[in-house]
Amino acid sequence: MRDEPRDHQDAAQWSPLDSDGWYAARNATSALRDILTAAGMEKDFPYLRADLNAFGHGLIELGRVSPATAERLAELLRLALASGKTSKEADESTEQRTRED
């Protein structure tokens, strides 16, 4: 058993790099990081990170934030909803601001 060749990975050899969930979480975290940076809030989310749960599902850890940060985030979301921009328009606007900086 121990010396038999193995054609499949067991749980001890599993890597998050083999998981679509990891890449989805990492990409979403990067997108959120870019938006928070554009809003000047990069230091307000010190626990922001990509993660996987025990089932391999990608998760984004936002962590704890101060009440002031939560209020600012709520206001930014309110303004975004009120502006009526689509997510594609918002992405293009953010990319343009990031290039200008």
C-alpha positions as CSV (number, residue, x, y, z in Angstrom):
1,M,0.0,0.0,0.0
2,R,2.5,2.5,1.1
3,D,5.0,1.7,-1.7
4,E,2.3,1.4,-4.4
5,P,2.4,4.2,-7.1
6,R,-0.5,6.6,-6.7
7,D,-2.3,8.0,-9.8
8,H,-4.3,10.5,-7.8
9,Q,-3.6,13.1,-5.2
10,D,-4.7,12.5,-1.7
11,A,-5.7,15.1,0.8
12,A,-2.1,15.5,2.1
13,Q,-0.9,16.5,-1.3
14,W,-3.7,18.9,-2.2
15,S,-2.7,22.4,-3.0
16,P,-4.9,25.5,-3.2
17,L,-3.1,26.3,-6.5
18,D,-5.1,23.3,-8.0
19,S,-8.4,24.9,-7.1
20,D,-10.6,27.2,-9.2
21,G,-12.0,28.5,-5.9
22,W,-8.6,29.9,-4.9
23,Y,-8.2,31.8,-8.2
24,A,-11.7,33.2,-8.0
25,A,-11.1,34.4,-4.5
26,R,-7.7,35.8,-5.3
27,N,-9.1,37.7,-8.3
28,A,-12.0,39.1,-6.4
29,T,-9.8,40.2,-3.6
30,S,-7.5,42.0,-6.0
31,A,-10.4,43.7,-7.6
32,L,-11.7,44.8,-4.2
33,R,-8.2,45.9,-3.2
34,D,-8.0,48.1,-6.3
35,I,-11.3,49.8,-5.6
36,L,-10.5,50.4,-1.9
37,T,-7.1,51.9,-3.0
38,A,-8.9,54.2,-5.5
39,A,-11.2,55.3,-2.7
40,G,-8.3,55.9,-0.3
41,M,-9.3,53.1,2.0
42,E,-6.3,50.7,1.6
43,K,-5.3,51.1,5.2
44,D,-8.8,50.6,6.5
45,F,-9.0,46.9,5.6
46,P,-5.9,45.4,7.1
47,Y,-7.4,41.9,7.2
48,L,-8.4,41.8,3.5
49,R,-7.3,38.5,2.0
50,A,-8.3,35.6,-0.2
51,D,-9.0,32.2,1.5
52,L,-10.4,28.8,0.9
53,N,-12.7,26.9,3.3
54,A,-12.4,23.2,4.0
55,F,-14.5,22.3,0.9
56,G,-12.3,24.3,-1.4
57,H,-14.7,27.2,-1.9
58,G,-13.1,30.5,-2.4
59,L,-13.9,33.2,0.3
60,I,-12.9,36.8,0.8
61,E,-12.0,37.8,4.3
62,L,-12.8,41.4,4.9
63,G,-12.0,41.3,8.6
64,R,-12.9,43.8,11.2
65,V,-13.1,47.5,10.5
66,S,-13.7,50.6,12.6
67,P,-17.2,52.2,12.8
68,A,-15.9,55.1,10.8
69,T,-14.7,52.8,8.0
70,A,-18.0,51.0,8.0
71,E,-19.9,54.3,7.7
72,R,-17.6,55.5,4.9
73,L,-18.1,52.2,3.0
74,A,-21.9,52.4,3.5
75,E,-21.8,56.0,2.1
76,L,-19.7,54.9,-0.9
77,L,-22.2,52.1,-1.6
78,R,-25.1,54.5,-1.3
79,L,-23.5,56.9,-3.7
80,A,-22.7,54.1,-6.2
81,L,-26.3,52.9,-6.1
82,A,-27.7,56.4,-6.5
83,S,-25.4,57.1,-9.5
84,G,-27.0,54.3,-11.4
85,K,-23.7,53.2,-13.0
86,T,-23.5,49.7,-14.2
87,S,-20.6,47.6,-12.8
88,K,-18.9,47.7,-16.2
89,E,-19.0,51.5,-16.2
90,A,-17.7,51.6,-12.7
91,D,-14.8,49.2,-13.6
92,E,-13.8,51.4,-16.5
93,S,-13.9,54.5,-14.4
94,T,-11.7,52.9,-11.7
95,E,-9.2,51.6,-14.2
96,Q,-8.9,55.0,-15.8
97,R,-8.3,56.7,-12.4
98,T,-5.7,54.0,-11.4
99,R,-3.8,54.6,-14.7
100,E,-3.9,58.4,-14.1
101,D,-2.3,57.9,-10.6
